[in-house]
Structure formats: structure tokens, C-alpha cells
Amino acid sequence: MTELERVPPGVDPRVPSSARVYDYLLGGKDNLAIDRAIGDKLLSVAPDTRLVARANRLFLMRAVRHLARQGVRQFIDLGTGIPTSPSVHEVARKVSPACRVVYVDYDPVVRLHAEVLLASEPGVAGILADVRNPPEIFKDPHVTGLIDFDQPVGVLMLAVMHFVLDAEDPAGIIGQFRERMAPGSHLVLSHTMAESEPQAIRQLTMATANSPAQTQFRTHDQVLRLFDGFEMVGPGLVPVQDWRLQSDEEPAVPLMDEAPSLRVEGGVGLLK
């Protein structure tokens, strides 16, 4: 069976997908040749990118666990990507089985996998929607059925906002979520940084130009401004491999000996 035969209707195998590239970097198998080509170009100049992708997943797990321990029982995972275990609902439900999760992505491949994975999971749903269109997300029946914005919610934007170009107003998108969020809610965000090695930036920019995976690199200060209205938790906005809280139970195991070529920073913001 060829890769083309496994592509759901509506997917163009000539167009890369950020979710599938990320899946490839994490060692997954749900990707196409075009996605692997981009991943390989990036790995050729930033061979530690697989470690950074893994560090980003560990950051997500630590942040979700922290939110659940703070009493957050509902989560919206925006740009969720190909399902990878442990998923958000698995991490959150280890703290409280009452946690509810809506996974959001605009990639049909992600939706297909989510439908299979979540078919027998009450209180968990996956929807096909774009982070650039918050009103579409807010009115989706799965969101209205599972998420109560009058209660604290965890809004997760892991490695997604760097695909939202400046002209698409990333701060305004986050602002629309912030306006709906109750006090005690949290924003969890990670982002590819302009402080990355120039060669890695150049290679990734060339490989993804004019595609849905086109990346907007931003400086530390620019990403920090995306947290406007939130109070930073723990170490603030730091490289994802360095984000942890004193309450984290697992030992600190360094993933890399030196700063990676592709820098990804993450942070958690609390809405008071």
C-alpha cells in the first residue's frame, strides 16, 4: 500500500502538514514524504531537533499535570497534532478522572486518528477547526457540550502559534480566548524562537515557505507579549527543556548538553 492510498479525502500529499512534520520528528509513522523531506532538511542543520520535539512534549505533560493539580478540570488543546501517548486527557485524568478535553486541529489526518482514539472516551472529543477562527471553535457543539467557560479552563497552544503569521494577529486570537476564560484559567504556550541558530531558521523558512507549515519566528519579548493579561507561572518563558516546577516529582534529566540549534520556549500563564 502506498502513502497516497492512506491519505484521507481532501488531503493533498504535495502539501506539508505541521502536525505530520511534528509526528515525524517525534518518531511517528503518520506522515508523508513531503513531511519527512521538511523534517530531514531541518535535521540536517539542527540534528538535535528530535530532542527539542520530545522536550516540548514533556513540557506539555508537566504543564497539564500542574493545571490539573490546581483544580483545572477542562482543557482545550489547540493544534493538537497526531495523537501521541500520553495524551492530554491521559495526563490530566491521572490527577482527576473528572477532567474533560477537546482536541482541536485543522488537519483531516489528525481528525481521523482522533476519532479512532477517542471513540470510547467519554468527556473527550476531537474537532476539525482552525485556531485562527476562535468563534468557530467556541460554537462547536463538542466545545459547548464539554467546556464551561464560567469555570477555569486550560487553553493549550503547544507549537502552534508560530504557524500564525503576524498579519493573522496572533495576539488578537489569544485575546479572544482570554476574554472567554474565567479567573483561575491558564494559557500554556510554546513557540519556535528567533534566537535559534540562523542556519536552522533559514532552512526551515525555505522549506516551508508559502505552505500551511510556514513558520513565523518571534523573539523572546514578542512571545512574552502573547501572555499579556496573564501572570507567568514558575520559571516564566524559558526553553521547553528547562521548564519545570519545584513540585515536579520526576528528576531533572537533561535532554541535551548544550543549547539546541532550534530554540523552542514555553510558558504557563495564569488568569487572575
N, C-alpha and C positions, 0 to 999 in steps of 0.2 A: 504494500500500500504506500503510495507517495504522500508527501506532506500536503500537496494540494487537495487530496481526497479527504483529509481530516479537517479542512478549514470549513467552518460553518458558513451558511449562505450570508452574503453581504461582506465577507472579509476578502480584501484584495491582497494576495500573497506578495505583491510587489511593494506594498506599503508597510514600513516597520511599525511596530507597536511598542510603546514604552513598557507596557505590562509584560510583554513577551521577552523583550530585551532583559528586563529585570529578572524574569524567570530563568533565562539562560545564565545570567551571572550568578544566580543562586544555585545553579546546577540542576535546574528543572528540565523537563522534556517537552513542555508545551510551548514550543517556539518554532519559527520558520527560518528558512535560510537567510532571508533579509535581516531578521533579528540577530541571528548569530554573526552575520557579517559585521553589523554595527558593534556588537559585543567584542568581537575579535579585534576590530580596529582600536577600540578603547583599551583592551587588554595589552595590545602591542606597545602602547606608550605608558600605560598605567597598570602594570601586571598585578598590583595589589587591589584592584577594583572589586574582585570577588570577596575579599576580606571586608571591604567597606560595605558591600551589599549585605553581608552577614551581620556586620556591626549595626547596620540600620535596622535589621530585623530584631536584634537583641535590644536595641533602644526602644522599639515599639513594645516589645514584651514587658520591659521594665516599666515603661510609662503606663501601659494599660493596667498592670498589676497595682501600681501606685494609685491610679484613679479609682480602681475598684475598692482598694483599702480605705480610700477617702469617702466611700459611700456612693460613688457613681455607679448606677445600675443600667445605664443605657448609653450606647455608643453608635456613632455614625462614622464608618470607615470610608473615606473618600479616596478614589483612585486605588482601590484595594489590591488590584493585580491578581495574578493567578493564585488561587488558594494555596497556602503553604502552612503546614502544621509545625508548631501550634498556631492556630488562627486566633484572632482577637477574642472570639466568644469562648474558645477553649481556655485561654489565659484568664479572662475575666471570671469565668464560671468556677475556676479553682478557688477564687475568693468568695464568690456568691453565685449559686445556681440561678438566682433571680435575674441575672444580667441579660439584657436584650441587645442585639446588634443588627444594624442594617449595613450591608456592604454595597458600595456604590462604585461602578466603573462604566465607562462607555465602550469598552471593548467587548464584542459579542463572544469572543473566546472565553473571557473571564466570566461572563454571564452563564455560558454553557456549563462551565465547571462548577460555578456556584450553585446552579440548580441541582446538579447531581449531588454535590457535597451536603447541601442544606435541606434536601428533600425530607429528611426525618428529624430535623432540628426545630422544635417549636421555639418561638421567640427569636428566631434568626431568619433574616431574609436577604436576598441579593437583588438589586435593581440595576437596570441599564439606564444610566443618566450621566451627564457631564457636570463636573464640578463648576464649570463656567456658568452654569444656569441654576443657581440656588432655588429660584421659585419652582422649577420643575421638580427638584428633589423634595422640597417642602410639601408639595401637594400629592406626591406619590402615595397611593393607599397603603403600601407597606410601611412607609415612614409615618404617616398619620396613625396607623394602627399600632405601631410599636414604640414610637418616640413621643414622649410628653415634654414639650419644651418649657412647661411650667416647673419642671424638675431638672436637677443638674444632669448635663449630658456631656459626654466626651466626644469632641469632634476631632477626628484623626486625619491629618494631611501628611502622610509619610511619602516623601519623594514624589510629590505630585505638583506642588506649586511652581517648581522650576520648568514645568511644561506650559505654564500660563504666562504668556508674554506680557510685557509692560503695557502694551496697548489694550490688553484684555482686562486690565485693572485688578490685579491680584488682591490688593488691599481692600478694594471695594467688595470683592467676592467674600473675603473673610469677614468684612464688616456686616454683610447680610446675615451670616451665621451668628455673629456676635450679638446682633440685635434680637435674635430669637432665643438666645441662650439665657437660662436663669442663673442667678448667683450660685456659685459653687460648681459651675461648669468649667471644663478645661479644654484648651486647644493644644493638641500635640502635633508638632510640625517638624519635618526635616527637609533640607534643601541643599542642592549642589551649589558650591560656593565659587565666587570669582577669585578667591585666594588659592584655587587649585593651581597645579603646575600649568604654565602657558601651553605646553605641547599637548597636554591632555584636553584642555579647553578647545584648542584649535582642532584636534582630531574629532572630538565629539561634535563640535559645531559643524564641521564639514560633512560628517557622516549623517547628521540628522536634519540638515537644512531643508526647509520647505516640506517637512513631514510632520505627522502628529507627535513624533518623538523629539521635535526641535526643543532644545534646551536653552533657557534663559538663566545665565549665571548672574548671581547677585552677590554683593559684598555683605560682610557680617552686619554692618549697620543697616543696610537695606532689608535684610531678612529680619533683623531685630524689630524694625518698624512694622512688620507684618503682625507683630504681637501687641500693637497699640491697643490699649484698653484692657490688657491682661497683666497680671502680676507674675513675673517669672518665678518658677519653682526650682528648688535645688540649685545646681551649678549654673543655671541660666542657659544661654545659647552657646553650645560647645560642640566640638567634633563628636559625632554619634558614639564613637568607641569610648569616649570619656564621660558620657552622661550616666550618672548613677547617683543614688541617694544613700545616705548613711544607713538607712533601714534595709537596703538590699541584702538579701541573705546569701546569695552566691558570691564566692570570692572573686576579686577583680583579676581577671585573666587577660593580659594584654594580647590583642589580636595582631599587632604589628609592632615592630621595633622602632619605627620612625614614622614621621608624618606621611600619609599616603599621597600619591600624585593627584588623585581626585578627592578633594575635600568635601565632605558632607557634614553639615552641622545640624543639630537638633535641639529642641527645647520644649518645655511644657509651660503653658500659661494658665493661670487661674483667674476666673472672672469673679470679682467680689461684689 
